[in-house]
Amino acid sequence: MYAPIPPDPAAPSVRVNLYSDTQTRPTRAMRAAMLDAEVGDEQLSLDPTVNALCARVAVLLGKEAAMFLPSGAMCNSVAILTHCRPGDEIIAHETAHIIEAEGGAPWALAGARVLGLSGPRGMFTVDDLRSVLRSPSRYSAPQTLLAIEQTSNLGGGAVWALDTLHSLAAVARDHGMATHMDGARLMNAVVASGIKASDFTAGFDTVWIDFTKGLGAPLGAVLAGSADMIGRAWRWKQRLGGSLRQAGICAAGCLYALDHHVDRLAEDHANAKRLAEGLSRIPGLTVETPETNLVYADVAASGRDPAGWADALRAQGIMVSVMGRTRLRLCTHLDITRADIDETIMAFAAIRAIWL
Ligand SMILES: *Cc1c(COP(=O)(O)O)cnc(C)c1O
């Protein structure tokens, strides 16, 4: 799905990096906040800055407890390992990051398979979920976890409706399943909808947010859940080598992001809309209307494949990602300005004009 573009020594340096919202560089102010962080031994829960971050995220997400981890992928793996046993089945959307982009971790690490449901915008309905639930038997794999992405990445940054999330969680719970929310971009959903994070996460046993997706931190994600759940998750964190030492220096960047980089996600959403509108006027491009900061453009009707577009843009200092056989993804973030958006739209138009 993801196709990183290998560095071409002859290509100009990247001026507009729309490849991912992970491409942000920590700002001077964030670095300054990190410099002064109080630190201790995180593995012993003695790092005051990590503890402050976890306490704050637990409240934000309406959970009892939280743990700091180096990455979002590790949050998913720790949560899956804590919820599931070998042979279990996880239910998710077929485009879920845990299926597409984590090296097969649920299968490899937890021995759990992921059943992917289909549906537009990375979403499925309560009926879709009900249709795959089986009554437990000695023949079938135990269905133990429902995993949802808010927002859906390959679904175009789409925001799940609150009542759908709550209905899905209730159906899963009635079936004896645990519920997990991959909230890599949960704060985008919060800013786009005006709905509180803790409302979205109510009914989910575990949820995490990522500080490297548009929030501008160099690393870090926080997984939240009940005190019991997070207590059990600590053994998996230790087993995976995710226990840290003076991690407060990184947590300080995450706290800075919560204070300064959440509300401004609205700018990224406005830039994404502007980009989508501009690109949709270019013949041959089919652009999905963005709800948050991800813009997907299908280039099938342009007569060129996504890699051709990505190379031509790269030659102009603009970096985008190729998603599958027909789509490009462009992510807006902290380091993308409105002028960058306009430059990108003009570059697309110029490339098309040359190809005609
Ligand atoms: C990026 C992403 C992850 C993984 O997060 P990392 O911090 O890059 O490990 C997981 N889920 C979704 C939906 C993502 O977009």
The ligand as an SDF file (V2000), in Angstrom:
LIG
                    3D

 15 15  0  0  0  0  0  0  0  0999 V2000
    0.7070    5.7620   11.5030 C   0  0  0  0  0  0  0  0  0  0  0  0
   -0.3760    4.8690   11.9700 C   0  0  0  0  0  0  0  0  0  0  0  0
   -0.1080    3.8620   12.9000 C   0  0  0  0  0  0  0  0  0  0  0  0
    1.2850    3.5800   13.4170 C   0  0  0  0  0  0  0  0  0  0  0  0
    1.8150    4.6590   14.1270 O   0  0  0  0  0  0  0  0  0  0  0  0
    3.4050    4.8570   14.2230 P   0  0  0  0  0  0  0  0  0  0  0  0
    3.5460    5.9000   15.2870 O   0  0  0  0  0  0  0  0  0  0  0  0
    3.8650    5.3080   12.8780 O   0  0  0  0  0  0  0  0  0  0  0  0
    3.9810    3.5550   14.6170 O   0  0  0  0  0  0  0  0  0  0  0  0
   -1.1530    3.0730   13.3040 C   0  0  0  0  0  0  0  0  0  0  0  0
   -2.4000    3.2650   12.8540 N   0  0  0  0  0  0  0  0  0  0  0  0
   -2.6990    4.2390   11.9790 C   0  0  0  0  0  0  0  0  0  0  0  0
   -4.1150    4.4110   11.5340 C   0  0  0  0  0  0  0  0  0  0  0  0
   -1.6970    5.0600   11.4890 C   0  0  0  0  0  0  0  0  0  0  0  0
   -1.9940    5.9940   10.5850 O   0  0  0  0  0  0  0  0  0  0  0  0
  1  2  1  0
  2  3  1  0
  2 14  2  0
  3  4  1  0
  3 10  2  0
  4  5  1  0
  5  6  1  0
  6  7  2  0
  6  8  1  0
  6  9  1  0
 10 11  1  0
 11 12  2  0
 12 13  1  0
 12 14  1  0
 14 15  1  0
M  END
$$$$
